[in-house]
Amino acid sequence: MERRESGAVLDDRSREIFRRIVESYLETGEPLGSRNLSRLLPMSLSPASVRNVMSDLEELGLIYSPHVSSGRLPTQSGLRFFVDAFMQVGDLSEEERTSIERQIRLEDRDRPLESLMHDASRMLSGVSRGAGIVVTTKSDPILKHVEFIRLEPTKALAVLVGEHNQVENRIIDLPAGVTSSQLTEAANFLNAHLTGQTLLELRAELERLKTQVQTELTALSQDLVQRGLAVWSGAREDGKPNQLIVRGRANLLEGMTGLDDLDRLRLLFDDLEKKDSLIEILNLAESGPGVRIFIGSENKLFSLSGSSLIVAPYRDQEERIVGAVGVIGPTRLNYSRVVPMVDYTAQLLARLTRKPR
């Protein structure tokens, strides 16, 4: 990360005082006063000397006083400077890695991928003071069975059953005059020729078999087959994500005091409910390599609620970004602890995404 210019004008004493103020805020959320701060410092400084340094730090925009005669808190710029210049992010211990894998239940290979995503989100919520989030594209299941059920003269229910018995139901429009026998004929063709593949593979195979299809199916049934397939593959048009998993929203209520805090929380929940948030979170993750940290207004998605977002992308076997994992919460997140957790979880989800299921 790029260091801010403020670091060039801070001497050792100022840096130590600034670091103590930020670390106290991240631990307690409370302002730290000069008298208490003077007792924490490794060097001998009077409260008056500490106040002089705090005044200099205020002029630099790194800290502020929330109330008259109170202690100091870091500003958003101060938090960013701390993250860039002071924070030490270590690697996870073997015990911590094992704990993460156990909570995601990595060894259970028969579970649907979506269930693993829920566990990853819940785990991240548990190790942070925020909410764990996972943004993911809806996976293309390998098909085991296809069926079309007539609902109305011009509508039918298309049912796709995946290899792990997950079921996708979609209503499709029928061409005028389609018969029940043609519905059966289309389903039989798919079940006989095209099962054992994903939807995208089905469409490609259907193109390859077009000549054969034309001889085996009536034109009306062929259109019906193509209509049914287009419904599902169109659900992930342009590769955009269409699922957001959030766990631990109750954590965000901890430490909330007063109407201002609750208003910010309401704004955050409103943002999380927006469909655009799925794409925006993924865009934030794509904007740089590895784990990205966004504090307060640094990301437009959650700027009004003043929340921080720690996010990392995960990729499929072709190195395409297919989702993102992270934590969102108050600005006093334990960044040094959460960052390696998010990073390792993204690595695990990438591994799961690439593994044949």
Steps between C-alpha positions, in 0.01 A plus 500: 500500500608851434607700807354840558717812515403554865756240602785721382418772756450275804790445735529188715308656789212612278482163326484317833222724633305470176539121497375473860193713423407283201563170676291612796218599263513165318489321835237703689341746259550772762706823485837490672590798722844649560520392865429132427718513191799633693486192722511265200800652325844335524661846533444745787261774385268722703132528405571859388773381261267229369229763436747706295577200281130422467441856383762451227336175395164677480647763269619221274145364486593167659297526822210703633312569820138379488400723792639797686756397766489138385775273377589445136386259230660430161343663195429299186827634356674402823367144477615476140846628597515249786403210273757603238792595725465317833291187469687171500311223322646163583425158359248269662623226728438136408246485782309799361498351150369171634230685695384682187490179300306327777241779522448497123487119523743470213525122532131451414527482123140389442344821625373753243740788434240750621501337845879542517458868410255547788749340741780725372287809557402382849862425591623845395222657703615301801863617486422866438279767653315531174293302256654236277407530134541274198410614150472216253371420157238233501675178409405313185387157621572180314158377390348167592143549380292755305123531491245742353159533671215690335345772718293692244455479123794740454709432814689202640713421803848384404657283772875427507633249752875510570732214590478591871117511475487878500193617307462806279146605403424766242185602315547528123276631225378238253459556128136517395349158435759288679361164606559289812664233286749756373583595859569134573698460177726795585567372854568148375752631249691692768496208744620256233773711340610789718493414870832482690599846379461856625257741340774682310628168371144408402462805283829434325407135448160598366668720240726212399204265470281749316483295181422184696250688714314620196449143387407363844282786624231703340587867456255583779666263747845626408387855576361381832830337595692815415255717691540288811878511489514872436310572819771367729810599312358849471487523880874564507516726199837681466635289786353734761449363851147425611530383859606683816538302823520708819544357850542678832294815454420488871872559565463844349265599782774456759628829633229701325403804707263776407287575197795591276651152532165335434442720195837398358414136562167542321681653201740206497215247500329693221821480295531129559146444373564672167557278199774734381700423813586155365669644194659787690657272763645285224631807318672614820664161537614504136660845529829368640686180582448315827306638794366853468411727795246780456444734794189717528441714193783331305236277344186661365281199576517539880621859527181635662509244780870566566580128497823322416524220248776238481457294184692256281404333172510129428550343156401188309734257324532738207607784734177690443365688803174325588432649841627690800520438873543749780387674815305823536465680829588807704826681432652351815526152351804302610667544160822312579300193604224515240720560192684163510171324584333649192802417287511135604123459466520636144770241426280222638196610298715513187612145571142386551384677184765322294441155654272262304188447703 
